[in-house]
Amino acid sequence: MLRSIKPLPVVLSGLMSLFLLLSLTSCVTIPAPPAQYLEDCAVTYLTKEQPTNSDVAKLAIDREYDVKLCNVDKRALRAWYEGYRQACGWRCKLER
């Protein structure tokens, strides 16, 4: 007599249920952006009590440089956020 193997479908369905349960309970790790991107932007101030016109012109150039450096950090944050959003896909929602 041949015995039919009936426990196999039960075992396979149990394994499939376990796999699905594990995939539903996995956690999503949200990486933090680099610390330098979260620091405050630098601001240059006048250091002389009676500045000359050249001091004011230099201050304007230095402040423009400060803003450009700050914008580089913000652009890097946007790229990080966009990359994370694409990697995360439908599994998570990020609020801005």
Distance bins in CASP14 RR format, pairs under 12 A and 6 or more apart:
PFRMAT RR
TARGET T0000
AUTHOR 0000-0000-0000
RMODE 2
METHOD distances of the structure
MODEL  1
5 11 0 0 0 0 1 0 0 0 0 0 0
5 12 0 0 0 0 0 1 0 0 0 0 0
6 12 0 0 0 0 0 1 0 0 0 0 0
6 13 0 0 0 0 0 1 0 0 0 0 0
7 13 0 0 0 0 0 1 0 0 0 0 0
7 14 0 0 0 0 0 1 0 0 0 0 0
8 14 0 0 0 0 0 1 0 0 0 0 0
8 15 0 0 0 0 0 1 0 0 0 0 0
9 15 0 0 0 0 0 1 0 0 0 0 0
9 16 0 0 0 0 0 1 0 0 0 0 0
10 16 0 0 0 0 0 1 0 0 0 0 0
10 17 0 0 0 0 0 1 0 0 0 0 0
11 17 0 0 0 0 0 1 0 0 0 0 0
11 18 0 0 0 0 0 1 0 0 0 0 0
12 18 0 0 0 0 0 1 0 0 0 0 0
12 19 0 0 0 0 0 1 0 0 0 0 0
13 19 0 0 0 0 0 1 0 0 0 0 0
13 20 0 0 0 0 0 1 0 0 0 0 0
14 20 0 0 0 0 1 0 0 0 0 0 0
14 21 0 0 0 0 1 0 0 0 0 0 0
15 21 0 0 0 0 0 1 0 0 0 0 0
15 22 0 0 0 0 0 1 0 0 0 0 0
16 22 0 0 0 0 0 1 0 0 0 0 0
16 23 0 0 0 0 0 1 0 0 0 0 0
17 23 0 0 0 0 0 1 0 0 0 0 0
17 24 0 0 0 0 0 1 0 0 0 0 0
18 24 0 0 0 0 0 1 0 0 0 0 0
18 25 0 0 0 0 0 1 0 0 0 0 0
19 25 0 0 0 0 0 1 0 0 0 0 0
19 26 0 0 0 0 0 1 0 0 0 0 0
20 26 0 0 0 0 0 1 0 0 0 0 0
23 91 0 0 0 0 0 1 0 0 0 0 0
24 91 0 0 0 0 0 1 0 0 0 0 0
26 91 0 0 0 0 1 0 0 0 0 0 0
26 92 0 0 0 0 0 1 0 0 0 0 0
27 91 0 0 0 0 0 1 0 0 0 0 0
27 92 0 0 0 0 0 1 0 0 0 0 0
28 84 0 0 0 0 0 1 0 0 0 0 0
28 87 0 0 0 0 0 1 0 0 0 0 0
28 88 1 0 0 1 0 0 0 0 0 0 0
28 89 0 0 0 0 0 1 0 0 0 0 0
28 90 0 0 0 0 0 1 0 0 0 0 0
28 91 1 0 0 1 0 0 0 0 0 0 0
28 92 1 0 1 0 0 0 0 0 0 0 0
28 93 0 0 0 0 0 1 0 0 0 0 0
28 94 0 0 0 0 0 1 0 0 0 0 0
29 84 0 0 0 0 0 1 0 0 0 0 0
29 87 0 0 0 0 0 1 0 0 0 0 0
29 88 0 0 0 0 0 1 0 0 0 0 0
29 91 0 0 0 0 0 1 0 0 0 0 0
29 92 0 0 0 0 0 1 0 0 0 0 0
30 80 0 0 0 0 0 1 0 0 0 0 0
30 81 0 0 0 0 0 1 0 0 0 0 0
30 84 1 0 0 1 0 0 0 0 0 0 0
30 85 0 0 0 0 0 1 0 0 0 0 0
30 87 0 0 0 0 0 1 0 0 0 0 0
30 88 0 0 0 0 1 0 0 0 0 0 0
30 91 0 0 0 0 0 1 0 0 0 0 0
30 92 0 0 0 0 1 0 0 0 0 0 0
30 93 0 0 0 0 0 1 0 0 0 0 0
30 94 0 0 0 0 1 0 0 0 0 0 0
31 80 0 0 0 0 1 0 0 0 0 0 0
31 81 0 0 0 0 0 1 0 0 0 0 0
31 83 0 0 0 0 0 1 0 0 0 0 0
31 84 1 0 0 1 0 0 0 0 0 0 0
31 87 0 0 0 0 1 0 0 0 0 0 0
31 88 0 0 0 0 0 1 0 0 0 0 0
32 38 0 0 0 0 1 0 0 0 0 0 0
32 77 0 0 0 0 0 1 0 0 0 0 0
32 80 0 0 0 0 1 0 0 0 0 0 0
32 81 0 0 0 0 0 1 0 0 0 0 0
32 84 0 0 0 0 0 1 0 0 0 0 0
33 39 0 0 0 0 0 1 0 0 0 0 0
33 73 0 0 0 0 1 0 0 0 0 0 0
33 74 0 0 0 0 0 1 0 0 0 0 0
33 75 0 0 0 0 0 1 0 0 0 0 0
33 76 1 0 0 1 0 0 0 0 0 0 0
33 77 1 0 1 0 0 0 0 0 0 0 0
33 78 0 0 0 0 0 1 0 0 0 0 0
33 79 0 0 0 0 1 0 0 0 0 0 0
33 80 1 0 1 0 0 0 0 0 0 0 0
33 81 0 0 0 0 1 0 0 0 0 0 0
33 82 0 0 0 0 0 1 0 0 0 0 0
33 83 0 0 0 0 0 1 0 0 0 0 0
33 84 0 0 0 0 1 0 0 0 0 0 0
34 73 0 0 0 0 1 0 0 0 0 0 0
34 76 1 0 0 1 0 0 0 0 0 0 0
34 77 0 0 0 0 1 0 0 0 0 0 0
34 79 0 0 0 0 0 1 0 0 0 0 0
34 80 0 0 0 0 1 0 0 0 0 0 0
35 73 0 0 0 0 0 1 0 0 0 0 0
35 77 0 0 0 0 0 1 0 0 0 0 0
36 42 0 0 0 0 0 1 0 0 0 0 0
36 69 0 0 0 0 0 1 0 0 0 0 0
36 70 0 0 0 0 0 1 0 0 0 0 0
36 72 0 0 0 0 0 1 0 0 0 0 0
36 73 1 0 0 1 0 0 0 0 0 0 0
36 76 0 0 0 0 1 0 0 0 0 0 0
36 77 0 0 0 0 0 1 0 0 0 0 0
36 80 0 0 0 0 0 1 0 0 0 0 0
37 69 0 0 0 0 0 1 0 0 0 0 0
37 70 0 0 0 0 0 1 0 0 0 0 0
37 71 0 0 0 0 0 1 0 0 0 0 0
37 72 0 0 0 0 1 0 0 0 0 0 0
37 73 1 0 1 0 0 0 0 0 0 0 0
37 74 0 0 0 0 1 0 0 0 0 0 0
37 75 0 0 0 0 1 0 0 0 0 0 0
37 76 1 0 1 0 0 0 0 0 0 0 0
37 77 1 0 1 0 0 0 0 0 0 0 0
37 78 0 0 0 0 0 1 0 0 0 0 0
37 79 0 0 0 0 0 1 0 0 0 0 0
37 80 1 0 0 1 0 0 0 0 0 0 0
37 81 0 0 0 0 0 1 0 0 0 0 0
38 73 0 0 0 0 1 0 0 0 0 0 0
38 74 0 0 0 0 0 1 0 0 0 0 0
38 76 0 0 0 0 0 1 0 0 0 0 0
38 77 0 0 0 0 1 0 0 0 0 0 0
38 80 0 0 0 0 0 1 0 0 0 0 0
39 69 0 0 0 0 0 1 0 0 0 0 0
39 70 0 0 0 0 1 0 0 0 0 0 0
39 73 1 0 0 1 0 0 0 0 0 0 0
39 74 0 0 0 0 0 1 0 0 0 0 0
39 77 0 0 0 0 0 1 0 0 0 0 0
40 66 0 0 0 0 0 1 0 0 0 0 0
40 69 0 0 0 0 0 1 0 0 0 0 0
40 70 0 0 0 0 1 0 0 0 0 0 0
40 73 0 0 0 0 0 1 0 0 0 0 0
41 63 0 0 0 0 0 1 0 0 0 0 0
41 65 0 0 0 0 0 1 0 0 0 0 0
41 66 1 0 0 1 0 0 0 0 0 0 0
41 67 1 0 0 1 0 0 0 0 0 0 0
41 68 0 0 0 0 0 1 0 0 0 0 0
41 69 1 0 0 1 0 0 0 0 0 0 0
41 70 1 1 0 0 0 0 0 0 0 0 0
41 71 0 0 0 0 1 0 0 0 0 0 0
41 72 0 0 0 0 0 1 0 0 0 0 0
41 73 1 0 0 1 0 0 0 0 0 0 0
41 74 0 0 0 0 1 0 0 0 0 0 0
42 62 0 0 0 0 1 0 0 0 0 0 0
42 63 0 0 0 0 1 0 0 0 0 0 0
42 65 0 0 0 0 1 0 0 0 0 0 0
42 66 1 0 1 0 0 0 0 0 0 0 0
42 67 0 0 0 0 1 0 0 0 0 0 0
42 68 0 0 0 0 0 1 0 0 0 0 0
42 69 1 0 0 1 0 0 0 0 0 0 0
42 70 1 0 0 1 0 0 0 0 0 0 0
42 73 0 0 0 0 0 1 0 0 0 0 0
43 59 0 0 0 0 0 1 0 0 0 0 0
43 62 0 0 0 0 1 0 0 0 0 0 0
43 63 1 0 0 1 0 0 0 0 0 0 0
43 64 0 0 0 0 0 1 0 0 0 0 0
43 65 0 0 0 0 0 1 0 0 0 0 0
43 66 1 0 1 0 0 0 0 0 0 0 0
43 67 0 0 0 0 1 0 0 0 0 0 0
43 69 0 0 0 0 0 1 0 0 0 0 0
43 70 0 0 0 0 1 0 0 0 0 0 0
44 55 0 0 0 0 0 1 0 0 0 0 0
44 56 0 0 0 0 0 1 0 0 0 0 0
44 58 0 0 0 0 1 0 0 0 0 0 0
44 59 1 0 0 1 0 0 0 0 0 0 0
44 60 0 0 0 0 1 0 0 0 0 0 0
44 61 0 0 0 0 1 0 0 0 0 0 0
44 62 1 0 1 0 0 0 0 0 0 0 0
44 63 1 0 1 0 0 0 0 0 0 0 0
44 64 0 0 0 0 1 0 0 0 0 0 0
44 65 1 0 0 1 0 0 0 0 0 0 0
44 66 1 0 1 0 0 0 0 0 0 0 0
44 67 0 0 0 0 0 1 0 0 0 0 0
44 69 0 0 0 0 0 1 0 0 0 0 0
44 70 0 0 0 0 0 1 0 0 0 0 0
45 51 0 0 0 0 0 1 0 0 0 0 0
45 55 0 0 0 0 0 1 0 0 0 0 0
45 56 0 0 0 0 0 1 0 0 0 0 0
45 58 0 0 0 0 0 1 0 0 0 0 0
45 59 1 0 0 1 0 0 0 0 0 0 0
45 62 0 0 0 0 1 0 0 0 0 0 0
45 63 0 0 0 0 1 0 0 0 0 0 0
45 66 0 0 0 0 0 1 0 0 0 0 0
46 52 0 0 0 0 0 1 0 0 0 0 0
46 54 0 0 0 0 0 1 0 0 0 0 0
46 55 1 0 0 1 0 0 0 0 0 0 0
46 56 1 0 0 1 0 0 0 0 0 0 0
46 57 0 0 0 0 0 1 0 0 0 0 0
46 58 0 0 0 0 1 0 0 0 0 0 0
46 59 1 0 1 0 0 0 0 0 0 0 0
46 60 0 0 0 0 0 1 0 0 0 0 0
46 62 0 0 0 0 1 0 0 0 0 0 0
46 63 0 0 0 0 0 1 0 0 0 0 0
47 55 0 0 0 0 1 0 0 0 0 0 0
47 58 0 0 0 0 0 1 0 0 0 0 0
47 59 0 0 0 0 1 0 0 0 0 0 0
47 62 0 0 0 0 0 1 0 0 0 0 0
48 54 0 0 0 0 0 1 0 0 0 0 0
48 55 1 0 1 0 0 0 0 0 0 0 0
48 56 0 0 0 0 1 0 0 0 0 0 0
48 58 0 0 0 0 0 1 0 0 0 0 0
48 59 0 0 0 0 1 0 0 0 0 0 0
49 55 0 0 0 0 0 1 0 0 0 0 0
50 56 0 0 0 0 0 1 0 0 0 0 0
51 57 0 0 0 0 1 0 0 0 0 0 0
51 58 0 0 0 0 1 0 0 0 0 0 0
51 59 1 0 0 1 0 0 0 0 0 0 0
51 60 0 0 0 0 0 1 0 0 0 0 0
52 58 0 0 0 0 1 0 0 0 0 0 0
52 59 0 0 0 0 0 1 0 0 0 0 0
53 59 0 0 0 0 0 1 0 0 0 0 0
53 60 0 0 0 0 0 1 0 0 0 0 0
54 60 0 0 0 0 0 1 0 0 0 0 0
54 61 0 0 0 0 0 1 0 0 0 0 0
55 61 0 0 0 0 0 1 0 0 0 0 0
55 62 0 0 0 0 0 1 0 0 0 0 0
56 62 0 0 0 0 0 1 0 0 0 0 0
56 63 0 0 0 0 0 1 0 0 0 0 0
57 63 0 0 0 0 0 1 0 0 0 0 0
57 64 0 0 0 0 0 1 0 0 0 0 0
58 64 0 0 0 0 0 1 0 0 0 0 0
58 65 0 0 0 0 0 1 0 0 0 0 0
59 65 0 0 0 0 0 1 0 0 0 0 0
59 66 0 0 0 0 0 1 0 0 0 0 0
60 66 0 0 0 0 0 1 0 0 0 0 0
60 67 0 0 0 0 0 1 0 0 0 0 0
61 67 0 0 0 0 0 1 0 0 0 0 0
61 68 0 0 0 0 0 1 0 0 0 0 0
62 68 0 0 0 0 0 1 0 0 0 0 0
62 69 0 0 0 0 0 1 0 0 0 0 0
63 69 0 0 0 0 0 1 0 0 0 0 0
63 70 0 0 0 0 0 1 0 0 0 0 0
64 70 0 0 0 0 0 1 0 0 0 0 0
64 71 0 0 0 0 0 1 0 0 0 0 0
65 71 0 0 0 0 0 1 0 0 0 0 0
65 72 0 0 0 0 0 1 0 0 0 0 0
66 72 0 0 0 0 0 1 0 0 0 0 0
66 73 0 0 0 0 0 1 0 0 0 0 0
67 73 0 0 0 0 0 1 0 0 0 0 0
67 74 0 0 0 0 0 1 0 0 0 0 0
68 74 0 0 0 0 0 1 0 0 0 0 0
68 75 0 0 0 0 0 1 0 0 0 0 0
69 75 0 0 0 0 0 1 0 0 0 0 0
69 76 0 0 0 0 0 1 0 0 0 0 0
70 76 0 0 0 0 0 1 0 0 0 0 0
70 77 0 0 0 0 0 1 0 0 0 0 0
71 77 0 0 0 0 0 1 0 0 0 0 0
71 78 0 0 0 0 0 1 0 0 0 0 0
72 78 0 0 0 0 0 1 0 0 0 0 0
72 79 0 0 0 0 0 1 0 0 0 0 0
73 79 0 0 0 0 0 1 0 0 0 0 0
73 80 0 0 0 0 0 1 0 0 0 0 0
74 80 0 0 0 0 0 1 0 0 0 0 0
74 81 0 0 0 0 0 1 0 0 0 0 0
75 81 0 0 0 0 0 1 0 0 0 0 0
75 82 0 0 0 0 0 1 0 0 0 0 0
76 82 0 0 0 0 0 1 0 0 0 0 0
76 83 0 0 0 0 0 1 0 0 0 0 0
77 83 0 0 0 0 0 1 0 0 0 0 0
77 84 0 0 0 0 0 1 0 0 0 0 0
77 96 0 0 0 0 0 1 0 0 0 0 0
78 84 0 0 0 0 0 1 0 0 0 0 0
78 85 0 0 0 0 0 1 0 0 0 0 0
78 96 0 0 0 0 0 1 0 0 0 0 0
79 85 0 0 0 0 0 1 0 0 0 0 0
79 86 0 0 0 0 0 1 0 0 0 0 0
80 86 0 0 0 0 0 1 0 0 0 0 0
80 87 0 0 0 0 0 1 0 0 0 0 0
80 94 0 0 0 0 0 1 0 0 0 0 0
81 87 0 0 0 0 0 1 0 0 0 0 0
81 88 0 0 0 0 0 1 0 0 0 0 0
81 94 1 0 0 1 0 0 0 0 0 0 0
81 95 0 0 0 0 0 1 0 0 0 0 0
81 96 0 0 0 0 1 0 0 0 0 0 0
82 88 0 0 0 0 0 1 0 0 0 0 0
82 89 0 0 0 0 0 1 0 0 0 0 0
82 94 0 0 0 0 0 1 0 0 0 0 0
82 96 0 0 0 0 0 1 0 0 0 0 0
83 89 0 0 0 0 1 0 0 0 0 0 0
83 94 0 0 0 0 0 1 0 0 0 0 0
84 91 0 0 0 0 0 1 0 0 0 0 0
84 92 0 0 0 0 1 0 0 0 0 0 0
84 93 0 0 0 0 0 1 0 0 0 0 0
84 94 1 0 0 1 0 0 0 0 0 0 0
85 91 0 0 0 0 0 1 0 0 0 0 0
85 92 0 0 0 0 1 0 0 0 0 0 0
85 93 0 0 0 0 1 0 0 0 0 0 0
85 94 1 0 1 0 0 0 0 0 0 0 0
85 95 0 0 0 0 0 1 0 0 0 0 0
85 96 0 0 0 0 1 0 0 0 0 0 0
86 92 0 0 0 0 0 1 0 0 0 0 0
86 94 0 0 0 0 0 1 0 0 0 0 0
87 94 0 0 0 0 0 1 0 0 0 0 0
88 94 1 0 0 1 0 0 0 0 0 0 0
END
